[in-house]
Amino acid sequence: MCAYTWQTNHSHIRATYTVHQFFDTYPFLTGLVSFFLGFLFMPVVLKIAKEKHFVVKPNKRMSHTGEIPNIGGIDICFSFMLTFLAFEYGSLKESQFLLIGLVVILFVGFADDLLDLSPLSKLLGEMLAGIAMIGFADIRITHLHGFLGVEQMSVAGSYVLSFFVLLAVINALNLIDGVDGLASGLGILYCLFFAVWFQLSGELSWAILGYSMTGALAVFFIYNVFGGSKRKIFMGDSGSLLLGYLLTAFVFRFCTMNAYHLVPDSLACSAAPAVCVCVLSVPIFDTIRVSLTRIWHHRSPFSPDKNHIHHLLLRTGLNHIQTTCVLLAVTLLFIGLALIGRNWNIWLLTAVDFALCTILTVILWRIVDLKTRNNSVETHCCTVDNDGCG
């Protein structure tokens, strides 16, 4: 009996090891697992949202009609977390604290979706989640790659900068979530970029995290963009904050590996911080531009408006899907720039990145102004014609 029990347990352990070994060999398949889980769970999330009235109603800042569920982040979190627990919990030494931080940021976002938290309350919640990642998991920026002449950072400087970057990335992703498929589409590109890089660098645990989030986001993207009136769902802050939090962890790990030469020479990025800025150019530059514009007009940088990049594109006559496609294409352009300039001087890559962002923004402003003037002329002509007919 004992021999039989030992043999059964041994077979189970061997089978489990074989499964994990298989997914370590093909880590991208974890994306299919999270996609499958998210696809199964999404109808349940939609049903709960409608029954419990977890919905957002049409308002002056939104162009949708009808009540739309806004807890898509729950489905993203569910499918991602299950895949995380199945394949990487325990393999990644920081996993328990990273998991705690993800749960905290999810609740902060969910509370904001339901209660509309004040900016201060939301900020405190994000910092609490940051403590789990930066303080306990010790996932943070410790090296500046020679930027401003600084290599190894002091502990205090490391914590301050890490919290600043965390809050900046989280809120940048939160603010860019304004049209169908945009935040999730950008998230898919970002997660794939880091997942592939981690896989090629031998960091399979981090690669699986990236692929798992990609699969979870893909399910949401389908429902958000192609769900129609009955199955449409919004990500909500629960999803955008969760995505921003995980992307920040990717950025920190990416910079750390490059700073301490933990990657093959063919994949090394001496300008790693600038590479991350370049990859995340769309939300980062848009947040900086919008915040400075609000301050220039003597308004709070947290005050809502319709001056984001996706709002400007909508004013050119593009619809939601076209706007998303344009910004995804622009993101691919910046990812290409990041790969080309990964070993440039940090100042040079950052300058080229911001110069390109500025040029594209100025072009967009000109198009918007031209479109506005043409619409004004058409309206004036129609008014004159109507007066004449009267």
C-alpha positions as a Markdown table, in Angstrom:
| # | Residue | x | y | z |
|---|---|---|---|---|
| 1 | Met | 0.0 | 0.0 | 0.0 |
| 2 | Cys | 2.8 | 2.4 | 0.9 |
| 3 | Ala | 4.7 | 1.5 | -2.2 |
| 4 | Tyr | 1.6 | 2.1 | -4.3 |
| 5 | Thr | 1.0 | 5.5 | -2.6 |
| 6 | Trp | 4.6 | 6.5 | -3.1 |
| 7 | Gln | 4.5 | 5.5 | -6.8 |
| 8 | Thr | 1.2 | 7.5 | -7.3 |
| 9 | Asn | 2.6 | 10.6 | -5.7 |
| 10 | His | 5.9 | 10.2 | -7.6 |
| 11 | Ser | 4.0 | 9.9 | -10.9 |
| 12 | His | 1.9 | 13.0 | -10.0 |
| 13 | Ile | 5.1 | 15.0 | -9.2 |
| 14 | Arg | 6.7 | 13.9 | -12.4 |
| 15 | Ala | 3.6 | 14.8 | -14.4 |
| 16 | Thr | 3.4 | 18.2 | -12.8 |
| 17 | Tyr | 7.1 | 18.8 | -13.5 |
| 18 | Thr | 6.6 | 17.8 | -17.1 |
| 19 | Val | 3.7 | 20.3 | -17.5 |
| 20 | His | 5.8 | 23.1 | -16.0 |
| 21 | Gln | 8.8 | 22.1 | -18.1 |
| 22 | Phe | 6.6 | 22.2 | -21.2 |
| 23 | Phe | 5.4 | 25.7 | -20.5 |
| 24 | Asp | 8.9 | 26.9 | -19.6 |
| 25 | Thr | 9.9 | 25.7 | -23.1 |
| 26 | Tyr | 7.0 | 27.4 | -24.7 |
| 27 | Pro | 6.1 | 30.3 | -22.3 |
| 28 | Phe | 4.0 | 32.1 | -24.9 |
| 29 | Leu | 1.4 | 29.3 | -24.5 |
| 30 | Thr | 0.5 | 30.6 | -21.1 |
| 31 | Gly | -1.1 | 33.5 | -23.0 |
| 32 | Leu | -3.5 | 31.0 | -24.5 |
| 33 | Val | -4.3 | 29.6 | -21.1 |
| 34 | Ser | -5.1 | 33.1 | -19.7 |
| 35 | Phe | -7.1 | 33.9 | -22.9 |
| 36 | Phe | -9.2 | 30.7 | -22.4 |
| 37 | Leu | -9.8 | 31.4 | -18.8 |
| 38 | Gly | -10.8 | 35.0 | -19.5 |
| 39 | Phe | -13.1 | 33.9 | -22.3 |
| 40 | Leu | -14.9 | 31.5 | -20.0 |
| 41 | Phe | -15.3 | 34.0 | -17.2 |
| 42 | Met | -16.3 | 37.1 | -19.1 |
| 43 | Pro | -20.0 | 36.2 | -19.5 |
| 44 | Val | -20.1 | 35.8 | -15.7 |
| 45 | Val | -18.6 | 39.2 | -15.2 |
| 46 | Leu | -21.1 | 40.8 | -17.6 |
| 47 | Lys | -24.0 | 39.1 | -15.8 |
| 48 | Ile | -22.8 | 40.2 | -12.4 |
| 49 | Ala | -22.1 | 43.8 | -13.6 |
| 50 | Lys | -25.6 | 44.1 | -15.0 |
| 51 | Glu | -27.4 | 42.5 | -12.0 |
| 52 | Lys | -25.4 | 44.6 | -9.5 |
| 53 | His | -25.5 | 47.8 | -11.6 |
| 54 | Phe | -21.7 | 48.0 | -11.9 |
| 55 | Val | -22.2 | 50.1 | -15.0 |
| 56 | Val | -21.3 | 53.5 | -16.3 |
| 57 | Lys | -24.1 | 55.8 | -17.7 |
| 58 | Pro | -23.7 | 58.1 | -20.7 |
| 59 | Asn | -22.3 | 61.5 | -19.8 |
| 60 | Lys | -20.7 | 64.6 | -21.4 |
| 61 | Arg | -17.2 | 63.0 | -21.3 |
| 62 | Met | -18.3 | 59.8 | -22.9 |
| 63 | Ser | -19.7 | 59.0 | -26.4 |
| 64 | His | -21.3 | 55.7 | -25.7 |
| 65 | Thr | -25.1 | 55.1 | -25.4 |
| 66 | Gly | -26.8 | 53.0 | -22.8 |
| 67 | Glu | -25.4 | 51.6 | -19.6 |
| 68 | Ile | -22.1 | 49.7 | -20.1 |
| 69 | Pro | -20.5 | 47.4 | -17.5 |
| 70 | Asn | -17.2 | 49.0 | -16.3 |
| 71 | Ile | -15.5 | 46.1 | -14.4 |
| 72 | Gly | -13.6 | 44.5 | -17.3 |
| 73 | Gly | -10.6 | 44.7 | -15.0 |
| 74 | Ile | -12.1 | 41.9 | -12.9 |
| 75 | Asp | -12.0 | 39.5 | -15.8 |
| 76 | Ile | -8.5 | 40.6 | -16.7 |
| 77 | Cys | -7.3 | 40.1 | -13.2 |
| 78 | Phe | -9.0 | 36.7 | -12.8 |
| 79 | Ser | -7.6 | 35.1 | -15.8 |
| 80 | Phe | -4.1 | 36.6 | -15.3 |
| 81 | Met | -4.0 | 35.7 | -11.6 |
| 82 | Leu | -5.0 | 32.1 | -12.1 |
| 83 | Thr | -2.4 | 31.7 | -14.8 |
| 84 | Phe | 0.1 | 33.4 | -12.5 |
| 85 | Leu | -0.7 | 31.1 | -9.6 |
| 86 | Ala | -0.7 | 28.0 | -11.8 |
| 87 | Phe | 2.7 | 28.5 | -13.5 |
| 88 | Glu | 4.8 | 31.1 | -11.6 |
| 89 | Tyr | 3.8 | 31.4 | -8.0 |
| 90 | Gly | 6.9 | 30.1 | -6.1 |
| 91 | Ser | 9.1 | 30.2 | -9.1 |
| 92 | Leu | 9.5 | 33.9 | -8.9 |
| 93 | Lys | 11.0 | 34.8 | -5.5 |
| 94 | Glu | 9.1 | 38.1 | -5.3 |
| 95 | Ser | 5.8 | 36.5 | -6.3 |
| 96 | Gln | 3.9 | 36.7 | -3.0 |
| 97 | Phe | 4.5 | 40.4 | -2.5 |
| 98 | Leu | 3.9 | 41.2 | -6.2 |
| 99 | Leu | 0.6 | 39.3 | -5.9 |
| 100 | Ile | -0.4 | 41.3 | -2.8 |
| 101 | Gly | 0.4 | 44.5 | -4.7 |
| 102 | Leu | -1.7 | 43.4 | -7.6 |
| 103 | Val | -4.7 | 42.6 | -5.4 |
| 104 | Val | -4.4 | 46.0 | -3.6 |
| 105 | Ile | -4.2 | 48.0 | -6.8 |
| 106 | Leu | -7.2 | 46.0 | -8.2 |
| 107 | Phe | -9.3 | 47.0 | -5.1 |
| 108 | Val | -8.2 | 50.6 | -5.4 |
| 109 | Gly | -9.4 | 50.7 | -9.0 |
| 110 | Phe | -12.6 | 48.9 | -8.3 |
| 111 | Ala | -13.4 | 51.3 | -5.5 |
| 112 | Asp | -12.7 | 54.2 | -7.8 |
| 113 | Asp | -15.0 | 52.7 | -10.4 |
| 114 | Leu | -17.9 | 52.4 | -7.9 |
| 115 | Leu | -17.3 | 55.4 | -5.5 |
| 116 | Asp | -15.3 | 57.8 | -7.6 |
| 117 | Leu | -12.4 | 58.3 | -5.1 |
| 118 | Ser | -10.8 | 61.6 | -4.6 |
| 119 | Pro | -7.3 | 62.0 | -6.3 |
| 120 | Leu | -5.7 | 61.9 | -2.9 |
| 121 | Ser | -7.4 | 58.7 | -1.8 |
| 122 | Lys | -6.5 | 57.1 | -5.1 |
| 123 | Leu | -2.9 | 58.2 | -4.8 |
| 124 | Leu | -2.6 | 56.8 | -1.3 |
| 125 | Gly | -4.1 | 53.5 | -2.5 |
| 126 | Glu | -1.5 | 53.4 | -5.4 |
| 127 | Met | 1.3 | 54.1 | -2.9 |
| 128 | Leu | 0.1 | 51.3 | -0.6 |
| 129 | Ala | 0.3 | 48.9 | -3.6 |
| 130 | Gly | 3.7 | 50.3 | -4.4 |
| 131 | Ile | 5.0 | 49.5 | -0.9 |
| 132 | Ala | 4.3 | 45.8 | -1.7 |
| 133 | Met | 6.3 | 46.0 | -4.9 |
| 134 | Ile | 9.1 | 48.4 | -4.1 |
| 135 | Gly | 9.4 | 47.9 | -0.3 |
| 136 | Phe | 8.8 | 44.2 | 0.2 |
| 137 | Ala | 9.4 | 42.6 | -3.2 |
| 138 | Asp | 12.4 | 44.9 | -3.7 |
| 139 | Ile | 11.4 | 45.4 | -7.4 |
| 140 | Arg | 12.7 | 49.0 | -8.0 |
| 141 | Ile | 15.2 | 51.2 | -9.8 |
| 142 | Thr | 18.6 | 51.0 | -8.3 |
| 143 | His | 20.8 | 52.2 | -11.2 |
| 144 | Leu | 20.6 | 55.2 | -13.5 |
| 145 | His | 22.9 | 53.8 | -16.3 |
| 146 | Gly | 25.1 | 56.8 | -16.1 |
| 147 | Phe | 22.2 | 59.3 | -16.6 |
| 148 | Leu | 23.3 | 62.7 | -15.1 |
| 149 | Gly | 26.5 | 61.0 | -14.2 |
| 150 | Val | 24.8 | 58.6 | -11.7 |
| 151 | Glu | 25.4 | 54.9 | -11.7 |
| 152 | Gln | 24.4 | 53.1 | -8.5 |
| 153 | Met | 21.7 | 55.0 | -6.6 |
| 154 | Ser | 21.4 | 55.6 | -2.9 |
| 155 | Val | 18.7 | 53.7 | -1.1 |
| 156 | Ala | 16.7 | 56.8 | -0.4 |
| 157 | Gly | 17.0 | 58.0 | -4.0 |
| 158 | Ser | 16.1 | 54.6 | -5.3 |
| 159 | Tyr | 12.9 | 54.5 | -3.3 |
| 160 | Val | 11.9 | 58.1 | -4.2 |
| 161 | Leu | 12.4 | 57.6 | -7.9 |
| 162 | Ser | 10.8 | 54.2 | -8.0 |
| 163 | Phe | 7.6 | 55.5 | -6.3 |
| 164 | Phe | 7.6 | 58.5 | -8.7 |
| 165 | Val | 7.9 | 56.2 | -11.8 |
| 166 | Leu | 5.3 | 53.8 | -10.4 |
| 167 | Leu | 2.7 | 56.6 | -9.9 |
| 168 | Ala | 3.6 | 58.2 | -13.3 |
| 169 | Val | 3.1 | 55.0 | -15.3 |
| 170 | Ile | 0.0 | 53.9 | -13.5 |
| 171 | Asn | -1.8 | 57.2 | -14.0 |
| 172 | Ala | -0.5 | 57.6 | -17.6 |
| 173 | Leu | -2.1 | 54.3 | -18.5 |
| 174 | Asn | -5.2 | 55.3 | -16.6 |
| 175 | Leu | -5.6 | 58.6 | -18.5 |
| 176 | Ile | -5.0 | 57.1 | -21.9 |
| 177 | Asp | -8.0 | 54.7 | -21.4 |
| 178 | Gly | -10.5 | 56.9 | -23.3 |
| 179 | Val | -11.6 | 55.1 | -26.5 |
| 180 | Asp | -12.5 | 51.5 | -27.3 |
| 181 | Gly | -9.5 | 49.1 | -27.4 |
| 182 | Leu | -6.9 | 51.8 | -26.8 |
| 183 | Ala | -5.6 | 50.9 | -23.3 |
| 184 | Ser | -5.9 | 47.2 | -23.8 |
| 185 | Gly | -4.3 | 47.4 | -27.3 |
| 186 | Leu | -1.4 | 49.4 | -26.0 |
| 187 | Gly | -1.1 | 46.9 | -23.1 |
| 188 | Ile | -1.0 | 44.0 | -25.4 |
| 189 | Leu | 1.9 | 45.6 | -27.4 |
| 190 | Tyr | 3.8 | 46.6 | -24.2 |
| 191 | Cys | 3.4 | 43.2 | -22.5 |
| 192 | Leu | 4.5 | 41.4 | -25.7 |
| 193 | Phe | 7.5 | 43.6 | -26.0 |
| 194 | Phe | 8.7 | 42.8 | -22.5 |
| 195 | Ala | 7.6 | 39.2 | -22.6 |
| 196 | Val | 9.6 | 38.4 | -25.7 |
| 197 | Trp | 12.6 | 40.3 | -24.4 |
| 198 | Phe | 12.4 | 38.4 | -21.0 |
| 199 | Gln | 12.1 | 35.1 | -22.8 |
| 200 | Leu | 15.1 | 35.7 | -25.0 |
| 201 | Ser | 17.0 | 36.8 | -22.0 |
| 202 | Gly | 16.2 | 33.6 | -20.1 |
| 203 | Glu | 13.9 | 35.2 | -17.5 |
| 204 | Leu | 11.1 | 32.7 | -18.1 |
| 205 | Ser | 9.1 | 33.7 | -15.0 |
| 206 | Trp | 8.9 | 37.3 | -16.1 |
| 207 | Ala | 8.1 | 36.2 | -19.7 |
| 208 | Ile | 5.2 | 34.1 | -18.5 |
| 209 | Leu | 3.8 | 37.1 | -16.6 |
| 210 | Gly | 3.9 | 39.2 | -19.7 |
| 211 | Tyr | 2.3 | 36.5 | -21.9 |
| 212 | Ser | -0.4 | 35.8 | -19.3 |
| 213 | Met | -1.4 | 39.5 | -19.2 |
| 214 | Thr | -1.4 | 39.6 | -23.0 |
| 215 | Gly | -3.9 | 36.7 | -23.2 |
| 216 | Ala | -6.1 | 38.3 | -20.5 |
| 217 | Leu | -6.0 | 41.7 | -22.3 |
| 218 | Ala | -6.8 | 40.0 | -25.7 |
| 219 | Val | -10.2 | 38.7 | -24.3 |
| 220 | Phe | -11.1 | 42.2 | -23.0 |
| 221 | Phe | -10.1 | 43.8 | -26.3 |
| 222 | Ile | -12.5 | 41.6 | -28.3 |
| 223 | Tyr | -15.4 | 42.3 | -26.0 |
| 224 | Asn | -14.6 | 46.0 | -25.7 |
| 225 | Val | -14.2 | 46.6 | -29.4 |
| 226 | Phe | -16.5 | 43.9 | -31.0 |
| 227 | Gly | -18.9 | 43.2 | -28.2 |
| 228 | Gly | -21.8 | 45.2 | -29.6 |
| 229 | Ser | -24.5 | 46.7 | -27.5 |
| 230 | Lys | -25.2 | 43.6 | -25.5 |
| 231 | Arg | -21.6 | 42.3 | -24.7 |
| 232 | Lys | -19.6 | 45.5 | -24.6 |
| 233 | Ile | -17.6 | 46.2 | -21.5 |
| 234 | Phe | -15.2 | 48.9 | -20.3 |
| 235 | Met | -11.9 | 48.2 | -18.5 |
| 236 | Gly | -12.5 | 50.6 | -15.7 |
| 237 | Asp | -9.8 | 51.8 | -13.3 |
| 238 | Ser | -9.6 | 48.3 | -11.9 |
| 239 | Gly | -8.1 | 47.2 | -15.2 |
| 240 | Ser | -6.0 | 50.2 | -16.2 |
| 241 | Leu | -4.4 | 50.5 | -12.7 |
| 242 | Leu | -3.7 | 46.8 | -12.7 |
| 243 | Leu | -2.1 | 47.1 | -16.1 |
| 244 | Gly | 0.0 | 50.1 | -15.2 |
| 245 | Tyr | 1.2 | 48.4 | -12.0 |
| 246 | Leu | 2.4 | 45.3 | -13.8 |
| 247 | Leu | 4.0 | 47.3 | -16.6 |
| 248 | Thr | 6.0 | 49.3 | -13.9 |
| 249 | Ala | 7.3 | 46.0 | -12.5 |
| 250 | Phe | 8.4 | 45.0 | -16.1 |
| 251 | Val | 10.1 | 48.4 | -16.5 |
| 252 | Phe | 12.0 | 48.0 | -13.1 |
| 253 | Arg | 13.1 | 44.5 | -13.9 |
| 254 | Phe | 14.1 | 45.4 | -17.5 |
| 255 | Cys | 16.3 | 48.3 | -16.2 |
| 256 | Thr | 17.8 | 46.2 | -13.4 |
| 257 | Met | 18.8 | 43.4 | -15.7 |
| 258 | Asn | 20.5 | 45.8 | -18.2 |
| 259 | Ala | 22.2 | 47.8 | -15.4 |
| 260 | Tyr | 23.9 | 44.7 | -14.0 |
| 261 | His | 24.6 | 43.0 | -17.3 |
| 262 | Leu | 22.3 | 40.0 | -16.6 |
| 263 | Val | 21.4 | 39.6 | -20.3 |
| 264 | Pro | 23.2 | 38.4 | -23.4 |
| 265 | Asp | 25.3 | 41.0 | -25.2 |
| 266 | Ser | 23.0 | 40.8 | -28.3 |
| 267 | Leu | 20.0 | 41.9 | -26.1 |
| 268 | Ala | 21.7 | 44.4 | -23.9 |
| 269 | Cys | 20.3 | 47.9 | -23.8 |
| 270 | Ser | 22.8 | 50.4 | -22.4 |
| 271 | Ala | 20.1 | 53.1 | -22.6 |
| 272 | Ala | 17.5 | 51.0 | -20.9 |
| 273 | Pro | 15.6 | 53.8 | -19.1 |
| 274 | Ala | 15.3 | 55.7 | -22.4 |
| 275 | Val | 14.2 | 52.5 | -24.1 |
| 276 | Cys | 11.3 | 52.2 | -21.6 |
| 277 | Val | 10.3 | 55.8 | -22.1 |
| 278 | Cys | 10.4 | 55.3 | -25.8 |
| 279 | Val | 8.2 | 52.2 | -25.7 |
| 280 | Leu | 5.7 | 53.9 | -23.5 |
| 281 | Ser | 5.8 | 57.2 | -25.4 |
| 282 | Val | 2.1 | 57.5 | -26.2 |
| 283 | Pro | 0.7 | 57.6 | -22.6 |
| 284 | Ile | 3.8 | 59.3 | -21.1 |
| 285 | Phe | 4.1 | 62.1 | -23.5 |
| 286 | Asp | 0.3 | 62.6 | -23.6 |
| 287 | Thr | 0.1 | 62.8 | -19.8 |
| 288 | Ile | 3.0 | 65.4 | -19.7 |
| 289 | Arg | 1.5 | 67.5 | -22.5 |
| 290 | Val | -2.0 | 67.5 | -21.0 |
| 291 | Ser | -0.8 | 68.2 | -17.4 |
| 292 | Leu | 1.3 | 71.1 | -18.6 |
| 293 | Thr | -1.6 | 72.5 | -20.7 |
| 294 | Arg | -3.9 | 72.4 | -17.7 |
| 295 | Ile | -1.3 | 74.1 | -15.5 |
| 296 | Trp | -0.7 | 76.8 | -18.2 |
| 297 | His | -4.4 | 77.6 | -18.1 |
| 298 | His | -4.3 | 77.8 | -14.3 |
| 299 | Arg | -6.2 | 74.6 | -13.8 |
| 300 | Ser | -5.4 | 71.5 | -11.7 |
| 301 | Pro | -3.4 | 68.9 | -13.6 |
| 302 | Phe | -6.0 | 66.3 | -12.3 |
| 303 | Ser | -9.0 | 68.2 | -13.8 |
| 304 | Pro | -10.8 | 66.3 | -16.5 |
| 305 | Asp | -11.0 | 67.6 | -20.1 |
| 306 | Lys | -11.1 | 66.4 | -23.7 |
| 307 | Asn | -7.5 | 67.4 | -24.6 |
| 308 | His | -6.0 | 63.9 | -24.7 |
| 309 | Ile | -4.4 | 62.6 | -27.8 |
| 310 | His | -7.4 | 60.3 | -28.6 |
| 311 | His | -9.8 | 63.3 | -28.2 |
| 312 | Leu | -7.7 | 65.2 | -30.8 |
| 313 | Leu | -7.8 | 62.3 | -33.2 |
| 314 | Leu | -11.6 | 61.9 | -32.8 |
| 315 | Arg | -11.9 | 65.6 | -33.7 |
| 316 | Thr | -10.2 | 64.9 | -37.0 |
| 317 | Gly | -13.2 | 62.8 | -37.9 |
| 318 | Leu | -11.8 | 59.4 | -37.0 |
| 319 | Asn | -14.0 | 56.9 | -35.1 |
| 320 | His | -12.9 | 55.0 | -32.0 |
| 321 | Ile | -11.5 | 52.0 | -33.9 |
| 322 | Gln | -9.6 | 54.2 | -36.3 |
| 323 | Thr | -8.2 | 56.2 | -33.5 |
| 324 | Thr | -7.0 | 53.1 | -31.7 |
| 325 | Cys | -5.4 | 51.7 | -34.8 |
| 326 | Val | -3.5 | 55.0 | -35.4 |
| 327 | Leu | -2.1 | 55.1 | -31.9 |
| 328 | Leu | -1.2 | 51.4 | -32.0 |
| 329 | Ala | 0.7 | 52.0 | -35.3 |
| 330 | Val | 2.4 | 55.0 | -33.7 |
| 331 | Thr | 3.4 | 52.8 | -30.7 |
| 332 | Leu | 4.9 | 50.2 | -33.1 |
| 333 | Leu | 6.9 | 53.1 | -34.6 |
| 334 | Phe | 8.3 | 54.0 | -31.2 |
| 335 | Ile | 9.0 | 50.4 | -30.3 |
| 336 | Gly | 11.1 | 50.3 | -33.5 |
| 337 | Leu | 12.9 | 53.4 | -32.5 |
| 338 | Ala | 13.6 | 51.9 | -29.0 |
| 339 | Leu | 15.1 | 48.8 | -30.6 |
| 340 | Ile | 17.2 | 50.8 | -33.0 |
| 341 | Gly | 18.5 | 53.2 | -30.4 |
| 342 | Arg | 18.8 | 50.8 | -27.4 |
| 343 | Asn | 22.6 | 51.4 | -27.2 |
| 344 | Trp | 22.6 | 55.1 | -28.0 |
| 345 | Asn | 23.4 | 57.7 | -25.4 |
| 346 | Ile | 20.4 | 58.0 | -23.0 |
| 347 | Trp | 20.1 | 61.8 | -23.7 |
| 348 | Leu | 20.1 | 61.2 | -27.5 |
| 349 | Leu | 17.4 | 58.6 | -27.5 |
| 350 | Thr | 15.2 | 60.6 | -25.1 |
| 351 | Ala | 15.7 | 63.7 | -27.2 |
| 352 | Val | 14.9 | 61.9 | -30.5 |
| 353 | Asp | 11.8 | 60.3 | -28.8 |
| 354 | Phe | 10.4 | 63.6 | -27.5 |
| 355 | Ala | 11.2 | 65.5 | -30.7 |
| 356 | Leu | 9.3 | 62.9 | -32.7 |
| 357 | Cys | 6.4 | 63.1 | -30.2 |
| 358 | Thr | 6.4 | 66.9 | -30.5 |
| 359 | Ile | 6.4 | 66.8 | -34.3 |
| 360 | Leu | 3.6 | 64.3 | -34.5 |
| 361 | Thr | 1.6 | 66.3 | -32.0 |
| 362 | Val | 2.1 | 69.6 | -33.9 |
| 363 | Ile | 1.0 | 67.9 | -37.2 |
| 364 | Leu | -2.1 | 66.6 | -35.4 |
| 365 | Trp | -2.9 | 70.1 | -34.1 |
| 366 | Arg | -2.7 | 71.5 | -37.6 |
| 367 | Ile | -5.0 | 68.8 | -38.9 |
| 368 | Val | -7.5 | 69.5 | -36.1 |
| 369 | Asp | -7.3 | 73.3 | -36.7 |
| 370 | Leu | -7.9 | 72.7 | -40.5 |
| 371 | Lys | -10.8 | 70.4 | -39.8 |
| 372 | Thr | -12.3 | 72.9 | -37.4 |
| 373 | Arg | -12.0 | 75.8 | -39.8 |
| 374 | Asn | -13.6 | 73.8 | -42.7 |
| 375 | Asn | -16.5 | 72.8 | -40.4 |
| 376 | Ser | -17.0 | 76.4 | -39.5 |
| 377 | Val | -17.0 | 77.5 | -43.1 |
| 378 | Glu | -19.5 | 74.7 | -44.0 |
| 379 | Thr | -21.7 | 75.7 | -41.1 |
| 380 | His | -21.6 | 79.4 | -42.1 |
| 381 | Cys | -22.4 | 78.6 | -45.7 |
| 382 | Cys | -25.4 | 76.4 | -44.7 |
| 383 | Thr | -26.7 | 79.1 | -42.5 |
| 384 | Val | -26.5 | 81.7 | -45.2 |
| 385 | Asp | -28.2 | 79.4 | -47.7 |
| 386 | Asn | -31.0 | 78.7 | -45.3 |
| 387 | Asp | -31.5 | 82.4 | -44.6 |
| 388 | Gly | -31.6 | 83.1 | -48.3 |
| 389 | Cys | -34.2 | 80.3 | -48.9 |
| 390 | Gly | -36.3 | 81.7 | -46.0 |
